[in-house]
Amino acid sequence: MTLGTFDGVHLGHQEVLGRTVREARRRGIAAAVVTFIGHPAQVLRPESAPLLLTTLDDRLGLIGECGIDVAFLIDFDEVVAQRTALEFTKTVLIGQVGAEVLIVGHDLHFGNRREGNLAFLQEMRPDHGLDVIGVDAVREMPLTLESISSTAIRRALQGGDVAHAARMLGRPYQVSGEVIHGEQRGRTLGFPTANIPIAQDRVWPSDGVYAGWLERADGSNHPCAINIGRRPTFYLHAEHSLLEAHLIDFDGDLYGEFCRVSFADFLRGERRFDGVESLVAQLKDDIMGARLILHC
């Protein structure tokens, strides 16, 4: 088994999960994950807790795709936070889960005051009959770039570098939501969009225009130019950003559908235009740029 939050299930997580699966298959036992329903930081330091890269359902789906047989979910609260690393290991990992082998990342910390780590587990293993295997950091390019981490991915997304985030994730970054009715301005301008509200607990790319794909509930994928922002041409002080995806070469009704949007690359930052004509001209350029990136 392995233990962690696994927010994003990036390439570093995938290495740990893959190693867990390979070791389980070699020994003829189940491969398991112990993870948390929410992010522990939401309890430990709510004022600075990170925004999430994945919903719980998406995280579990991605973990399952790595070959993990079973996931044990822990609702991280004040009681769990006060458990020592030794108590957590004996009670949960060994007592409840029945772990025989622990596969852990180099940067794992758990237990009260974050005292549990790879060195702690290796020191206690002789007394509890556990095998403990550590997995080194995964880098985008060995010895040249920073280690892949959820923090590094959040930083890339907040800087609009969705291509870099995708390299660390091993897939394009995705967000999802229900398409809502907008003000029909895009349709009036000749560029109808699917409007998706931005969830406040998720990491979203910075305001700007991106090339990407929208996946519908029926599984079909459509290339699109995606705008994230507060629409400064029409609003001086919009309270929240909105995602507006213009599906290229598509004419249909998506209202009420739950759709998934994938980000391929950054096109430009959001800016205010002097009038509708200059905005329409830029939208045409955005679609052309998206076509070139997406080869459509």
N, C-alpha and C positions, 0 to 999 in steps of 0.2 A: 504494500500500500504506500501511498504518498499523501502528504498533507500540505494544504495551502489554500489561499483565496483564489488564485488562478484567474484574476480579473483580466479579461482579454484573451486568455489562452493563446499567448504569443509563442514564438518559436522557442524561447527558453522554457516555457511551460510544456510545450510539446515534446521537448527533449526529455524532461523529467517524466512525463506521462508515458512516452514511448519506452523509456528504460524500465518503468514499472511493469508495463505490459510484457515486454520481452523477458524480464526476470520471472514474472508469474508463469508465463508459458513454459519456460525452461524447467521450472520446479513443479509444474502441474497443479498450480493453485490459482485462486481467483485474483484478479487485479482490481484493487479498490482505491478510491479517493475519499479522504475526509476533507470536507470543505465547509464553508460558512454561508448561511443564507444571505446575509448582508456583509458589508465590509467591516472588519473589526474596528477600523478607525472611526466609524460612525458612532461607536460606543466609547472608545478610548479618548478620542480628540474630535468631537463633532464639529468644533469650530473650524477645523482645518482638514476634515475628511475629504479625500479625493472624489471627484466625480467618477462614475463608473464607465468602463469601456464596454461592458456587456450586461444584459439582464441575466437574472438567474437561469431562466429557461434557455437562453442562448448559450450561456456558459456550460450548462450541463450537456446540451446538445453537442457542443464542440469537444467537451471532455469525452463523451461517448464515441465520437468519431475517431478518437485516438486509440480506441480499443479497450477502454476501461469497462470492466464488467458491472461494477456497482459503485454508487456514490452514497456516502453517509453525510447527511446534512446536519450541521450544528447551528442552532440559533444563538449567535454570539450576543451575550448580555453581560450584566455586571457580575453575575455569579460565575460565568465561564471565565471572565476576565481576571477574576481573583484566584483562579486555580494555578498552582505552581506547575512548572513544566513536568516535574516528576509525577505529580498527582494526575495531570492530564494524560501523560503517557501510560501510566499504570491503569487508570480507570477507563479511559476512552480507547486509546489506541490498542492496548493489549486486552483489557477486560471486555469491552463492548465490541470492538471490531475484530479482535483476534489476530492482530498483525503478527506475522512471522518474519517479514522482511520490510524494512523501511527504506524507501528511496526518497531522498530529500535534496532540494536545491541548496547551493552553496550559501544563499542569503536567507535561508529560513530562520525565523524567530517565532517562538510561541511561548505561552505561559506567562504568569505574572512577571512584570518587569522584563519581558522578552528574554528570559534567562535560558529558554530552550533553543538550541541550535545544533548544527551538525556535530560539533565537538562534544556537547552535552550528551547527545544520543550515543556517540561512539564510546564515551566513558562509562555510561550506564549499561550498555548492551550485555556485558558478560553476566551481570546479575539477573537478567530477565530473558535470556535465550533469544535475543533479537539479532538478526543480521542488519547492519546499517550500511547503506551505500550512498555516497555523496555524488552529486552531479555538478560539474563546473559551469560557470557562466557561459552563455552562448552570445557570440558577438556577430554583428552583421558581416564584418570582414575580420578574420582573426588578427589580433594584435594592433589593429588600426583604429577601430571605432569603439565607442562606449558599449558596455554590455546592454543587451536587449532587456528591457524592463517595462512594466506597465507605466512607470513614471516617465520614461523616455518617450513612450508612445503618446501619452497625454500631452507632453511638451510639444511633440511634432504636430499633433492635431491642432493644438491651440495656436500654433504658428502657421497653420494652413498647409503644412507639408504632408498631405495625405499620401503621397507616393512613398515617402520615407516611413510613415506609419505602416503602410501596407507591407513593406519589406520586412519590418520587424514582426508583424503579425503573421506573415506567410499567406496573406489574403487581403483584399481591400477592406478598409474599415466600413462598417455598416451601421445604419440606424433604421428604425422602423416606427411606424405609427399609422393611425387611421387618417385617410384623406378627408379633409374638411372643406366646407364651402368657404371660399374667399370672397373678395369684393368684385370678382369677374373682370378686374382691370386687365389681367393678362389676356383674356379672351378678346376684350375690346381692342387691345393693341395688336392682336393677331398672333399672340404667343400664349395660348392657354397653359396653365400650370396645375400640377397636383400639389396642393398645400398640405403640409404636415407640421403640426405644432412641435416645438422643441421641448422634450422632456427635461425638466430642470435638474434631475439627478444624473444625467448622462453627459459624457464628454461629446461635444460637437465641434467640428472644424470651425476655425475662426470665420467671421463674416467675410464673404467673398463669393466668387463664382467658380464652379468646379465642373469637370466632365465626369460622368458616371453612368450608373445603370439603375433602373427601377424594376424590381421584381414584384409582379402582381400575385394575388392570392392563388391564381391558377398555375403559377410557376413560370409564366412567360416573362422574359427579360426585355427591357426596352432602353436603348441609349437615350441619354438626356443631358441637358445643360441645367445645372443645379445652382440656384441662388440661395445663400444663407445670409440673412441680414434684416435690417430694420427699414428697408425701402426709403432711403433718405430723399429720393426725388419727390416723394409724395408725403412723407412724414418727417418733421423736424425732430420729434422726440418720441419715437415709438418705444414702448416699454420693453417689449421682448422681440427677439429675433424669430424669424419664421423660415422654414424650408419650403422653397418653391421649385419644383422640378418640371421643366418643359420637356416632354417626351418628343423626341425627334421622329418625324414621319408617323405620328400617331394621332388618331382622332377618335376619342371615345370618352366614356363617363367613368371616372374612378371614385366618385363620391361614396364614402362609407367603407371602401375597401381598406384592408390592412396591408400596407405595402412596405417593402424593404428597399432602402436606397444604399447603393455602394458607391464609394468615392474613388475615382481613378486618378485624377490629377487636378492641380490648381490651374485655373485660367487667369483670373485677375482679382484684385481686391474690390470691395464694394465702394461705390462713389456716387455722388449726387450729380445728376444731369440737369442742364439748363432747361430742357423741355422734352416733350414727347418724341420729337423727331430724332434728336440725338440719342435718346434712350433706345428707340427702335433700331437705329443703325448699329448701336453697340450690341443689342441682343442678336442681331443677324451675325455679327462677328463672333459672338460667344458660341452660337450654334455651329458655325463653321469650324471654330477651334475645337469644339467637342467632337465633331465628325472626324477631324484629323487624328485626334488622340484615340478615339474609339474605333477608328477604321470602319465607319458606317456611312 
